[in-house]
Amino acid sequence: MIECRVASRAPRANVAMVHHIFAPGRTKLGRSSKFMECRVSSRRIFRPLLAPLMAMALIGCASLAGAAEAPAPAQAAAQPMAPDTMAARVQGCTACHGVHGEGTDNDYFPRLAGKPADYLYNQLQNFREGRRKYPPMNYLVTYLSDDYLHQIATYFSQQRPPYPQPAKPTVSASTLSKGQQIVLNGDVGRGIPACAACHGANLTGMQPAIPGLVGLHSDYISAQLGAWRAGSRHAIAPDCMQQIATRLTDDDVTSVAAWLSTQTAPANPVPAPAGSRKTPLACGSEPQ
């Protein structure tokens, strides 16, 4: 798992923890579930944080210099104060997830913008309670209250940056066709419901807590399905995604992730209204 690679280098990651709010796991397409999320290079994960870390180092140096020569009260009063806004408070999130939560070109930091607030809140709570395991995220939200997690979730749910152009296919046409079949129709014989049955016909999610699937990288989708299959990602019981993911084969995961990553977001990519469709399985994180 991505977690085991990062945790094994905990001394290096302590400072970087400050800059993470929602970092996912990773899987290598086509590998068995035991290897899902296990091959992420820590260099790829922490590369986006080099600039923030350098800024922190400079701030630390400035603090030491200030301790040696403290400013007069009048000078201290004149120093600018950081704005007390949510946009300022979530800069630790945007270092990885983009200024408006739009995601980045790093496969493993997903888009947050526009997802249902309760979904984002559930994920922050899952990291805090240990149902999702990624050390920087677990560390950062450990002491945050439910109310503050709600504020963070609501802020990103209200952001509407444009979606990126979808990825170009890197798999065969038959693989894409298989992924499309599972996403839109499922596999009744194996008890696999269509992804669209819960995530909506436009795959933009449903209020109040089902996320959209468009605009995500294939490796991220594959990693999360792998985490559910391997038992390293959980949700509030009944954990419907864990039930579904364990019925998928490696080829299924590859196909679904590849097809979803090539889909263009609709003109109005907002989640469907609450109750607009009945989910085929009971989910603990979604009111029934």
C-alpha positions in Angstrom: 0.0 0.0 0.0 1.0 3.6 -0.4 0.7 3.8 3.3 3.4 1.3 3.9 5.8 3.1 1.6 5.2 6.5 3.3 5.1 5.1 6.9 8.4 3.4 6.4 9.9 6.8 5.8 8.1 8.6 8.6 11.1 10.8 9.7 11.1 12.4 6.2 7.3 12.7 6.1 6.7 14.6 9.4 7.0 18.0 7.9 5.1 17.1 4.7 2.2 15.9 6.9 1.3 19.6 7.5 0.5 20.0 3.8 -1.8 17.0 3.2 -5.6 17.0 3.5 -6.8 14.2 1.2 -4.1 12.0 -0.3 -5.1 8.7 -1.7 -3.6 5.3 -2.1 -2.3 3.7 -5.3 -2.4 0.5 -7.2 -0.5 -0.9 -10.2 -3.0 -1.8 -12.9 -3.2 -5.5 -13.5 -1.6 -6.6 -10.2 -3.3 -8.9 -7.6 -5.2 -7.3 -4.8 -2.3 -8.0 -2.4 -0.2 -5.5 -4.4 -2.9 -2.8 -4.7 -1.6 0.6 -3.5 1.9 -0.8 -2.9 3.9 0.8 -5.6 3.7 4.5 -5.3 7.0 6.4 -5.3 7.2 8.7 -2.4 9.1 11.1 -4.7 6.0 11.4 -6.9 3.8 12.0 -3.8 5.9 14.7 -2.2 7.2 16.5 -5.3 4.2 18.9 -5.3 5.1 19.9 -1.8 8.7 21.0 -2.4 7.7 24.7 -2.8 5.6 24.7 0.4 8.4 23.0 2.3 10.9 25.6 1.1 8.5 28.3 2.2 8.2 26.7 5.6 12.0 26.6 5.9 12.3 30.3 5.0 9.6 31.1 7.6 11.5 29.2 10.2 14.7 31.1 9.5 12.8 34.4 9.7 11.4 33.4 13.0 14.8 32.7 14.4 16.1 36.0 13.1 13.1 37.7 14.7 13.8 36.1 18.0 17.2 37.7 18.0 15.9 41.2 17.3 12.2 41.5 18.3 10.4 44.4 16.7 9.1 47.3 18.7 5.3 47.1 19.6 4.4 49.7 16.9 6.3 47.7 14.2 4.7 44.5 15.3 1.2 46.0 15.1 2.0 47.2 11.5 2.9 43.7 10.3 0.2 42.2 8.0 -2.0 39.5 9.3 -3.1 36.5 7.3 -6.7 36.6 6.3 -9.0 34.5 8.5 -10.9 32.8 5.6 -11.5 29.2 4.6 -9.5 29.9 1.5 -6.5 30.7 3.7 -7.1 27.9 6.1 -7.2 25.2 3.4 -3.9 26.1 1.8 -2.5 22.8 3.2 -5.2 21.0 1.1 -4.6 23.0 -2.0 -0.9 22.3 -2.1 -1.8 18.8 -3.3 -5.4 19.1 -4.6 -5.1 22.4 -6.5 -6.0 26.0 -5.6 -9.7 25.3 -6.0 -9.7 21.6 -5.3 -9.6 20.9 -9.0 -6.9 18.2 -8.7 -3.4 18.2 -10.3 -1.5 16.2 -12.9 -0.4 13.9 -10.0 -2.4 10.8 -10.4 -2.9 10.2 -6.7 -4.3 13.5 -5.5 -7.9 13.5 -6.6 -10.3 16.3 -7.4 -12.3 17.6 -4.4 -14.2 20.5 -6.0 -17.9 20.0 -6.5 -18.2 16.7 -4.7 -21.1 16.4 -2.3 -20.2 18.0 1.1 -21.3 15.0 3.1 -19.1 12.7 1.0 -16.0 14.9 1.6 -17.0 15.1 5.3 -17.3 11.3 5.5 -13.8 10.9 4.0 -12.2 13.4 6.4 -13.9 11.6 9.3 -12.8 8.2 7.9 -9.2 9.4 8.0 -9.6 10.8 11.5 -11.2 7.5 12.8 -8.7 5.3 10.9 -11.1 3.7 8.5 -8.9 5.1 5.7 -5.1 4.9 6.4 -2.7 7.4 5.0 -0.3 8.8 7.6 -0.2 12.4 6.5 -4.0 12.6 6.4 -4.5 10.6 9.6 -2.1 12.9 11.4 -3.5 16.2 10.1 -7.2 15.6 11.0 -6.6 13.7 14.3 -7.6 16.7 16.4 -10.1 18.5 14.1 -13.7 18.7 15.3 -16.7 17.5 13.4 -17.8 21.1 12.9 -14.4 22.1 11.4 -14.4 19.0 9.1 -17.8 20.1 7.9 -16.6 23.6 7.1 -13.7 22.2 5.0 -16.0 19.8 3.2 -18.6 22.5 2.5 -15.9 24.9 1.2 -14.6 22.4 -1.4 -18.1 21.2 -2.4 -18.9 24.8 -3.4 -15.9 25.2 -5.7 -16.6 24.9 -9.5 -13.3 25.0 -11.4 -13.4 23.6 -14.9 -12.7 19.9 -15.5 -9.6 18.9 -17.3 -9.6 17.2 -20.6 -10.1 13.4 -20.2 -7.2 11.1 -20.5 -6.4 9.5 -23.9 -6.9 5.7 -23.8 -3.8 3.6 -23.2 -5.6 0.2 -23.2 -7.2 -1.8 -25.9 -10.7 -1.2 -27.2 -11.9 -4.5 -25.7 -10.7 -3.4 -22.3 -12.5 -0.1 -22.6 -15.7 -1.9 -23.8 -15.6 -4.2 -20.7 -15.2 -1.2 -18.4 -18.1 0.6 -20.1 -20.3 -2.5 -19.6 -19.6 -2.7 -15.9 -19.9 1.0 -15.3 -23.2 1.4 -17.1 -24.8 -2.1 -16.7 -22.9 -4.0 -14.0 -22.7 -7.8 -14.0 -25.9 -9.3 -12.6 -24.5 -12.8 -12.6 -21.7 -11.8 -10.2 -23.8 -9.5 -8.1 -22.0 -6.4 -9.4 -24.4 -3.4 -9.8 -23.7 -0.7 -12.3 -21.5 2.1 -11.1 -24.1 4.5 -12.6 -26.8 3.0 -10.4 -25.3 4.9 -7.5 -23.0 7.5 -9.0 -25.6 8.8 -11.5 -26.2 8.5 -15.2 -23.8 11.4 -15.8 -21.4 9.9 -13.2 -21.4 13.2 -11.3 -22.6 11.6 -8.0 -25.7 12.2 -6.0 -26.5 14.3 -3.0 -25.9 14.1 -0.1 -22.9 11.7 0.0 -22.2 9.8 -3.3 -19.2 11.2 -5.2 -18.8 11.9 -8.9 -16.4 9.7 -10.8 -15.6 11.9 -13.8 -12.4 13.9 -13.7 -10.4 11.2 -11.8 -7.1 9.6 -13.0 -7.3 5.9 -13.8 -4.5 5.1 -11.3 -6.4 6.8 -8.5 -9.6 4.9 -9.3 -7.7 1.6 -9.5 -5.9 2.3 -6.2 -9.1 3.0 -4.3 -10.8 -0.1 -5.7 -7.7 -2.0 -4.7 -7.7 -0.6 -1.2 -11.3 -1.8 -0.7 -10.4 -5.3 -2.1 -7.3 -5.5 0.1 -9.2 -4.3 3.2 -7.2 -1.2 3.8 -10.0 1.2 3.0 -13.3 1.1 4.9 -16.4 3.1 5.3 -19.2 3.2 7.9 -21.0 -0.2 7.9 -22.6 -1.5 5.8 -19.6 -0.8 3.6 -21.2 -1.2 0.2 -18.1 -0.3 -1.8 -16.1 -3.0 -0.1 -18.8 -5.5 -0.9 -18.8 -4.6 -4.6 -15.0 -4.2 -5.0 -14.3 -7.7 -3.6 -16.4 -9.1 -6.5 -14.2 -7.5 -9.1 -11.2 -9.1 -10.7 -8.0 -7.4 -11.5 -9.1 -7.1 -15.2 -12.4 -5.6 -14.0 -10.6 -2.9 -12.0 -8.3 -2.1 -14.9 -11.2 -1.9 -17.3 -13.4 0.3 -15.1 -10.6 2.7 -14.2 -9.5 3.1 -17.8 -13.0 3.8 -19.1 -13.9 6.2 -16.4 -10.7 8.2 -16.8 -11.6 8.8 -20.5 -15.0 10.3 -19.9 -15.8 13.9 -20.5 -17.6 15.8 -17.8 -21.1 17.0 -18.7 -21.9 20.6 -19.3 -23.4 20.9 -15.8 -21.4 18.5 -13.7 -23.3 18.8 -10.4 -24.4 15.9 -8.3 -27.9 14.6 -8.9 -30.5 15.6 -6.3 -30.9 13.5 -3.1 -33.3 10.6 -3.6 -33.3 10.9 -7.4 -32.5 7.2 -7.6 -32.6 4.3 -5.2 -29.2 2.6 -4.6 -29.1 -1.1 -5.2 -27.2 -1.7 -1.9 -27.5 -0.2 1.6 -24.6 2.0 2.3 -23.7 3.2 5.8 -22.5 6.6 4.6 -25.6 7.3 2.5 -29.1 7.8 4.1 -31.6 5.2 2.9 
